[in-house]
Amino acid sequence: MLNISHKNLSEKIDVYQGTRSQKVFGREHYKYLNRFLLAFAIILFVILFLPWTQTISGTGYVTTLTPDQRPQTIQSPIPGRVEKWYVREGDLVEKGDTILFISEVKNEYFDPDLVERTGEQVQAKERSVTSYTNKVSALGNQINALYRERGLKLDQAENKRIQAKLKIKSDSIDFEATKTNLSIAERQYERTLQLQVEGLKAVTDTEEKRLKLQEAQAKIVSQENKLLASKNELINAKIELNRLSAEYADKISKAQSDQSTAESNQYDSEAAVSKLQNDFSNYSIRNSLYYIKAPQAGYINRAIIGGLGETFKEGQQLVSIMPTKYDLAVETYVRPIDLPLVHIGEKVRVQFDGWPAIVFSGWPYNSFGTYGAKVVAIERFISANGKYRILLAPDTDEKEWPELISIGSGASTLALLEDVPIWYEVWRQLNGFPPNYYTPETSSNEAYKVEK
């Protein structure tokens, strides 16, 4: 074992006696160190009370302010086959310029004269509608004529009935007169016969009265037959009146039935005309869809469907286009815990990828290479990345954004909140508290203006 002593060397030798030791263990440098520490503590204490701007950081990318200014793809509402390209990638096109021509792939639209043939069918059906309309009008006139004829016939039959009734009355009077004459003839004959028996009248007188009696008896039979014939004529007149009513009712009903059938056919033809006109319009519009045109001025980014003869479905993307005129904006995302702190109209500092910048989080206005922005829209539904989407527009009160910024490039944002002392911000960060919740006075007014 090593024979190690537990006594210190300083107990035997005075280390402070040497020149070097006096320089090393001198007490003068403590005074300067203490002054430095005191000054540093005072400066640090003062710094703790300096203002610090609370911020909410986020990341996003450059986009456009309105949806119609963003890059878009052009689709075809009908399926087809690529026949001819009129542009190349990178070309500048104006609104309405033809990009490509497609042809039909469905067999029901192969006929090149489909629109013209459909137009001919429409004209034929329209003539059919006109014919049915004329037929309905003619049947209406026929029904009116039947009504007038029925009225005349019924009046005629009614007159005959009245005549038969008056004739019965006349024959009844004649029959009563004949009965009276018969009664007179019978009394004269009996009186003459009595006088003959008494010898006061000759036999010839009696025979004459008998002859008159027989004539009266024959006449009363004839008159009775005549009365019965008149009654039969009245019955026949009534029967004729009913027959005419039934006959014309049947004729009018048949004409009305024909008129209803013609109207039904007319309505069917009108429906067929409407359907054919709809088909005609659809075919005409479909023919115009064979030429794919630019919806707005822009640059052709990429042809998604290339080559010739390639087929595609309806709604399939054919080509992408970037509009020439757009207003830049930044789409950024914040955490759900920070969403209540963001309000419409608040100021935000933006740093673009590819642009050099020196950023001081607590002193954003002293940063270099950042640009001013304002919050114009806040999405109230969480995105797929678990954050909320915020749309920023350039702040017109500050310098303009760079013109060479490309849509889709990345961006970092700092939303500016309250000004607090540094010591408070340090304390907040150490405790993991969120920034101060507050509602700016101008947020409600600016939100109202944006919504309007």
C-alpha positions as MATLAB code, in Angstrom:
seq = 'MLNISHKNLSEKIDVYQGTRSQKVFGREHYKYLNRFLLAFAIILFVILFLPWTQTISGTGYVTTLTPDQRPQTIQSPIPGRVEKWYVREGDLVEKGDTILFISEVKNEYFDPDLVERTGEQVQAKERSVTSYTNKVSALGNQINALYRERGLKLDQAENKRIQAKLKIKSDSIDFEATKTNLSIAERQYERTLQLQVEGLKAVTDTEEKRLKLQEAQAKIVSQENKLLASKNELINAKIELNRLSAEYADKISKAQSDQSTAESNQYDSEAAVSKLQNDFSNYSIRNSLYYIKAPQAGYINRAIIGGLGETFKEGQQLVSIMPTKYDLAVETYVRPIDLPLVHIGEKVRVQFDGWPAIVFSGWPYNSFGTYGAKVVAIERFISANGKYRILLAPDTDEKEWPELISIGSGASTLALLEDVPIWYEVWRQLNGFPPNYYTPETSSNEAYKVEK';
ca = [
       0.000    0.000    0.000;
       1.028    3.588   -0.670;
       2.101    5.508    2.409;
      -0.042    8.659    1.721;
      -0.156   11.306    4.383;
      -3.325   13.081    5.320;
      -1.614   16.363    6.127;
      -1.863   19.285    3.665;
       1.224   20.818    2.188;
      -0.076   24.280    3.074;
       0.384   23.462    6.728;
       4.146   23.131    6.238;
       4.798   25.696    3.503;
       3.305   29.219    3.212;
       2.117   29.443   -0.411;
       1.454   33.186   -0.161;
       5.168   34.010    0.348;
       6.103   33.612   -3.331;
       5.845   36.422   -5.907;
       3.719   34.372   -8.234;
       1.452   33.334   -5.451;
       0.855   36.923   -4.418;
      -0.174   37.822   -7.994;
      -2.484   34.858   -8.255;
      -4.103   35.113   -4.884;
      -4.231   38.911   -4.818;
      -7.490   40.566   -3.765;
      -7.496   43.576   -6.141;
      -9.294   41.836   -9.108;
     -12.251   41.028   -6.834;
     -13.083   44.725   -6.761;
     -13.373   44.940  -10.588;
     -15.353   41.730  -10.799;
     -17.785   42.968   -8.197;
     -18.233   46.238  -10.057;
     -18.864   44.366  -13.304;
     -21.368   42.054  -11.672;
     -23.120   44.997  -10.030;
     -23.338   46.901  -13.325;
     -24.535   43.784  -15.142;
     -27.187   43.200  -12.470;
     -28.400   46.798  -12.731;
     -28.521   46.620  -16.530;
     -30.322   43.268  -16.382;
     -32.781   44.683  -13.852;
     -33.469   47.646  -16.122;
     -33.839   45.355  -19.146;
     -36.462   43.331  -17.297;
     -38.685   46.416  -17.300;
     -38.265   47.184  -21.000;
     -41.393   46.643  -23.182;
     -41.714   43.340  -24.982;
     -44.305   42.671  -27.683;
     -46.063   39.356  -27.263;
     -46.329   37.442  -30.542;
     -47.902   34.341  -31.991;
     -45.695   32.569  -34.487;
     -46.986   30.577  -37.401;
     -45.945   29.078  -40.705;
     -47.755   29.091  -44.000;
     -47.336   29.926  -47.648;
     -48.040   32.672  -50.137;
     -51.449   32.593  -51.791;
     -53.916   35.078  -53.315;
     -56.473   37.259  -51.613;
     -59.514   36.030  -53.581;
     -60.253   32.470  -54.747;
     -60.594   33.403  -58.434;
     -56.972   34.622  -58.502;
     -55.449   31.338  -57.361;
     -53.951   28.678  -59.648;
     -56.672   26.496  -61.084;
     -57.188   23.520  -63.295;
     -59.492   23.410  -66.307;
     -61.861   20.469  -66.604;
     -64.224   19.311  -69.300;
     -67.868   18.839  -68.260;
     -68.224   16.064  -70.857;
     -66.063   13.032  -71.625;
     -64.059   13.185  -74.791;
     -60.859   12.543  -76.679;
     -58.016   14.995  -77.284;
     -57.870   15.945  -80.963;
     -55.715   19.088  -81.160;
     -53.680   21.355  -78.872;
     -53.561   25.093  -79.550;
     -51.121   26.098  -76.764;
     -47.864   25.009  -75.184;
     -46.806   25.042  -71.553;
     -45.765   28.546  -70.489;
     -47.919   30.324  -73.099;
     -49.889   33.397  -72.095;
     -53.571   33.109  -72.955;
     -56.382   35.623  -72.716;
     -59.887   34.942  -71.496;
     -61.802   32.944  -74.125;
     -58.727   31.713  -76.018;
     -58.998   28.129  -77.258;
     -56.658   25.738  -75.454;
     -57.529   22.412  -77.084;
     -60.180   20.730  -79.204;
     -61.821   17.465  -78.166;
     -64.104   15.018  -79.957;
     -67.025   12.879  -78.832;
     -66.647    9.392  -77.355;
     -70.300    8.501  -76.665;
     -72.091    6.758  -79.527;
     -75.386    8.645  -79.004;
     -73.623   11.868  -80.004;
     -71.620   10.593  -82.974;
     -74.033   11.996  -85.603;
     -72.438   15.206  -86.953;
     -75.899   16.515  -87.945;
     -77.437   15.732  -84.561;
     -78.338   19.355  -83.826;
     -79.895   19.927  -87.255;
     -81.917   16.702  -87.078;
     -83.146   17.568  -83.626;
     -84.169   20.996  -84.928;
     -86.173   19.313  -87.692;
     -87.882   17.116  -85.112;
     -88.745   20.210  -83.103;
     -90.289   21.858  -86.174;
     -92.283   18.710  -87.016;
     -93.625   18.458  -83.477;
     -94.477   22.159  -83.510;
     -96.515   21.603  -86.687;
     -98.203   18.668  -84.969;
     -99.081   20.959  -82.065;
    -100.530   23.466  -84.550;
    -102.626   20.727  -86.155;
    -104.005   19.582  -82.827;
    -104.714   23.196  -81.906;
    -106.708   23.653  -85.113;
    -108.535   20.392  -84.479;
    -109.442   21.491  -80.969;
    -110.709   24.796  -82.368;
    -112.733   23.015  -85.084;
    -114.267   20.652  -82.561;
    -115.112   23.635  -80.381;
    -116.911   25.246  -83.320;
    -118.673   21.948  -84.011;
    -119.827   21.723  -80.402;
    -121.157   25.275  -80.555;
    -122.985   24.450  -83.792;
    -124.495   21.356  -82.190;
    -125.665   23.434  -79.247;
    -127.335   25.920  -81.604;
    -128.858   23.155  -83.753;
    -130.128   21.362  -80.674;
    -131.738   24.576  -79.499;
    -133.499   25.015  -82.843;
    -134.591   21.389  -83.038;
    -135.898   21.452  -79.487;
    -137.787   24.659  -80.209;
    -139.283   23.021  -83.310;
    -140.267   19.910  -81.383;
    -141.666   22.064  -78.598;
    -143.802   23.905  -81.161;
    -145.091   20.601  -82.471;
    -145.943   19.554  -78.964;
    -147.816   22.785  -78.386;
    -149.615   22.373  -81.704;
    -150.578   18.830  -80.778;
    -151.819   20.035  -77.428;
    -153.911   22.790  -79.037;
    -155.226   20.339  -81.596;
    -156.338   18.037  -78.810;
    -158.148   20.962  -77.252;
    -159.775   21.797  -80.624;
    -160.731   18.182  -81.266;
    -162.102   17.919  -77.746;
    -164.361   20.894  -78.415;
    -165.456   19.380  -81.729;
    -166.082   16.061  -79.984;
    -168.243   17.757  -77.358;
    -170.110   19.610  -80.092;
    -170.675   16.310  -81.923;
    -172.008   14.751  -78.755;
    -174.353   17.685  -78.380;
    -175.509   17.278  -81.980;
    -176.010   13.562  -81.347;
    -178.115   14.290  -78.313;
    -180.171   16.787  -80.294;
    -180.564   14.305  -83.169;
    -181.694   11.624  -80.725;
    -184.340   13.914  -79.163;
    -185.551   15.094  -82.576;
    -185.806   11.512  -83.758;
    -187.736   10.417  -80.666;
    -190.026   13.443  -80.895;
    -190.628   12.888  -84.635;
    -191.251    9.195  -84.016;
    -193.755   10.052  -81.275;
    -195.513   12.505  -83.560;
    -195.562    9.865  -86.306;
    -197.208    7.430  -83.910;
    -199.735   10.120  -83.076;
    -200.170   10.731  -86.767;
    -198.826   14.218  -86.731;
    -195.682   13.521  -88.779;
    -195.111   11.633  -91.943;
    -192.955    8.605  -92.198;
    -190.541   10.512  -94.415;
    -189.915   12.992  -91.656;
    -189.183   10.168  -89.294;
    -186.798    8.559  -91.754;
    -185.096   11.893  -92.280;
    -184.581   12.317  -88.544;
    -183.297    8.739  -88.294;
    -180.816    9.462  -91.060;
    -179.628   12.566  -89.251;
    -179.305   10.533  -86.070;
    -177.172    7.950  -87.791;
    -175.021   10.690  -89.313;
    -174.529   12.217  -85.882;
    -173.596    8.839  -84.439;
    -171.098    8.261  -87.250;
    -169.707   11.742  -86.845;
    -169.148   11.309  -83.120;
    -167.142    8.130  -83.775;
    -165.063    9.952  -86.375;
    -164.574   12.879  -84.026;
    -163.537   10.576  -81.218;
    -161.001    8.897  -83.493;
    -159.712   12.315  -84.465;
    -159.348   13.265  -80.795;
    -157.418   10.083  -80.085;
    -155.163   10.761  -83.078;
    -154.454   14.249  -81.707;
    -153.545   12.764  -78.345;
    -151.191   10.339  -80.102;
    -149.603   13.244  -81.922;
    -148.992   14.976  -78.564;
    -147.353   11.819  -77.239;
    -145.263   11.556  -80.392;
    -144.238   15.206  -80.017;
    -143.091   14.564  -76.455;
    -141.215   11.459  -77.558;
    -139.567   13.421  -80.372;
    -138.579   16.124  -77.910;
    -136.883   13.585  -75.643;
    -135.280   11.852  -78.605;
    -133.801   15.093  -79.890;
    -132.420   15.909  -76.434;
    -130.814   12.472  -76.151;
    -129.538   12.534  -79.731;
    -127.862   15.910  -79.448;
    -126.542   15.121  -76.006;
    -124.843   12.083  -77.532;
    -123.483   14.133  -80.448;
    -122.219   16.895  -78.170;
    -120.663   14.367  -75.768;
    -118.893   12.646  -78.637;
    -117.619   15.971  -79.973;
    -116.459   16.975  -76.489;
    -114.730   13.615  -76.113;
    -112.973   14.145  -79.447;
    -112.036   17.647  -78.332;
    -110.584   16.334  -75.052;
    -108.633   13.685  -76.956;
    -107.307   16.346  -79.314;
    -106.340   18.562  -76.351;
    -104.597   15.615  -74.700;
    -102.683   14.938  -77.906;
    -101.907   18.642  -78.130;
    -100.490   18.668  -74.601;
     -98.467   15.522  -75.344;
     -97.091   17.164  -78.461;
     -96.257   20.328  -76.532;
     -94.434   18.231  -73.924;
     -92.578   16.448  -76.728;
     -91.713   19.842  -78.253;
     -90.361   21.061  -74.892;
     -88.285   17.885  -74.515;
     -86.944   18.186  -78.052;
     -86.162   21.867  -77.527;
     -84.326   20.902  -74.351;
     -82.387   18.260  -76.282;
     -81.701   20.791  -79.026;
     -80.297   23.278  -76.504;
     -78.262   20.555  -74.794;
     -76.801   19.369  -78.089;
     -75.997   22.941  -79.147;
     -74.269   23.662  -75.848;
     -72.475   20.312  -76.007;
     -71.102   21.202  -79.436;
     -69.656   24.409  -77.978;
     -67.960   22.390  -75.224;
     -65.751   20.621  -77.744;
     -63.465   23.667  -77.626;
     -61.821   24.016  -74.204;
     -61.308   27.745  -73.580;
     -59.417   29.751  -70.976;
     -61.735   31.009  -68.188;
     -59.424   33.999  -67.547;
     -56.125   35.484  -68.625;
     -53.137   33.525  -67.363;
     -50.155   31.308  -68.066;
     -50.428   27.649  -69.001;
     -48.569   25.870  -66.219;
     -48.875   22.220  -67.152;
     -50.817   19.995  -69.529;
     -52.189   17.252  -67.283;
     -53.616   15.273  -70.224;
     -51.047   15.125  -73.016;
     -50.773   13.694  -76.498;
     -53.463   13.154  -79.121;
     -56.273   10.626  -79.031;
     -56.122   10.251  -75.247;
     -59.580    9.908  -73.697;
     -60.774   11.328  -70.395;
     -63.876   11.370  -68.227;
     -66.123   14.298  -67.434;
     -64.700   16.515  -64.702;
     -61.158   15.194  -65.183;
     -58.400   17.803  -64.983;
     -56.925   18.666  -68.374;
     -54.612   21.655  -67.897;
     -53.557   23.987  -65.076;
     -53.459   27.762  -65.459;
     -52.060   30.585  -63.321;
     -53.899   33.944  -63.548;
     -51.828   36.956  -64.588;
     -53.542   39.382  -62.227;
     -53.678   38.603  -58.549;
     -53.396   40.196  -55.119;
     -50.855   38.532  -52.857;
     -51.820   37.167  -49.465;
     -50.368   34.775  -46.909;
     -52.143   31.737  -45.574;
     -50.786   30.847  -42.138;
     -51.797   28.463  -39.365;
     -51.938   29.002  -35.596;
     -52.455   26.637  -32.684;
     -55.960   26.249  -31.206;
     -54.731   27.774  -27.932;
     -53.693   30.932  -29.797;
     -56.871   31.297  -31.892;
     -58.805   33.457  -29.347;
     -55.925   35.944  -29.407;
     -56.205   36.625  -33.146;
     -58.693   39.225  -34.369;
     -59.659   40.726  -37.704;
     -57.474   43.736  -38.563;
     -54.573   42.895  -36.273;
     -51.054   43.571  -37.517;
     -48.719   40.705  -38.424;
     -45.078   40.607  -39.501;
     -44.257   38.255  -42.372;
     -40.932   36.741  -43.398;
     -40.800   35.156  -46.854;
     -38.644   32.166  -47.728;
     -35.708   33.158  -49.880;
     -35.643   36.738  -48.607;
     -32.914   37.486  -45.990;
     -34.254   38.685  -42.677;
     -33.116   39.366  -39.111;
     -36.042   38.849  -36.768;
     -36.405   40.051  -33.167;
     -39.497   38.402  -31.773;
     -40.074   40.932  -28.964;
     -39.161   43.984  -31.063;
     -40.773   43.222  -34.435;
     -40.470   46.766  -35.759;
     -36.701   46.597  -35.284;
     -36.538   43.427  -37.386;
     -34.976   43.535  -40.832;
     -36.443   41.848  -43.930;
     -39.998   41.428  -42.568;
     -43.105   42.941  -44.101;
     -46.334   44.219  -42.615;
     -49.686   42.427  -42.974;
     -53.181   42.475  -41.529;
     -55.565   39.677  -40.628;
     -58.501   39.647  -43.073;
     -60.057   36.220  -42.455;
     -60.075   33.640  -39.667;
     -61.251   30.103  -40.318;
     -63.538   28.818  -37.567;
     -63.063   25.137  -38.352;
     -59.843   23.314  -37.609;
     -57.717   22.188  -40.549;
     -56.328   18.738  -41.217;
     -52.982   19.711  -39.662;
     -54.637   20.387  -36.284;
     -54.361   24.172  -36.572;
     -56.578   27.036  -37.613;
     -56.123   28.837  -40.906;
     -55.567   32.624  -40.948;
     -55.531   34.723  -44.138;
     -53.270   37.806  -44.209;
     -53.299   40.715  -46.654;
     -50.568   43.346  -47.180;
     -50.631   46.290  -44.794;
     -51.094   49.395  -46.938;
     -49.529   51.593  -44.241;
     -46.139   49.903  -44.646;
     -43.811   49.144  -47.530;
     -45.081   46.941  -50.316;
     -44.329   43.261  -50.502;
     -41.671   42.132  -52.987;
     -43.012   41.754  -56.527;
     -40.977   38.633  -57.240;
     -42.655   36.527  -54.552;
     -44.017   33.327  -56.062;
     -47.385   31.947  -55.096;
     -46.900   28.814  -53.051;
     -43.593   29.837  -51.474;
     -43.223   29.484  -47.712;
     -43.687   32.233  -45.142;
     -43.227   32.676  -41.403;
     -45.513   35.014  -39.479;
     -45.523   36.838  -36.152;
     -48.890   38.107  -34.961;
     -48.399   41.175  -32.731;
     -50.267   41.209  -29.423;
     -49.885   43.319  -26.255;
     -46.772   45.086  -25.040;
     -45.655   43.678  -21.657;
     -42.463   43.991  -19.542;
     -39.723   41.501  -20.263;
     -39.881   40.105  -16.732;
     -43.555   39.307  -17.257;
     -42.835   37.558  -20.566;
     -40.045   35.521  -18.950;
     -42.338   34.561  -16.099;
     -45.069   33.593  -18.604;
     -42.728   31.476  -20.688;
     -41.327   29.698  -17.624;
     -44.834   28.818  -16.476;
     -46.062   27.860  -19.962;
     -48.953   30.360  -19.888;
     -50.491   31.619  -23.157;
     -50.216   35.295  -24.138;
     -52.679   37.733  -22.613;
     -56.298   37.345  -23.695;
     -57.729   40.634  -24.836;
     -60.139   42.121  -27.364;
     -58.905   45.180  -29.249;
     -61.331   48.070  -29.621;
     -61.044   48.159  -33.400;
     -61.465   44.439  -33.942;
     -65.262   44.432  -33.879;
     -65.564   47.406  -36.246;
     -63.020   46.037  -38.691;
     -64.623   42.597  -38.562;
     -67.951   44.193  -39.423;
     -66.369   46.009  -42.386;
     -64.720   42.833  -43.658;
     -67.951   40.857  -43.381;
     -69.788   43.561  -45.323;
];
